[in-house]
Amino acid sequence: MFHRIKSFLAESREEFKRVNWPTRNEAVKMVFVVVAISAVIALFLGAIDYFLIGLLEKIVS
């Protein structure tokens, strides 16, 4: 069993060496894109929620 774990860890280490990691600048750009898209989606969903709450209040009252 320990041999399998050791083999798995060794193979994982080799696989990590083959990964093409992004540069720091690329990673920062990707983070900004994700944050911007998340903000746009949050604003969109907030606007829909605000509209539906107003509509529901008009229907109920």
Buried (B, 14 or more C-beta within 10 A) or exposed (E): EEEEEEEEEEEEEEEEEEEEEEEEEEEEEEEEEEEEEEEEEEEEEEEEEEEEEEEEEEEEE
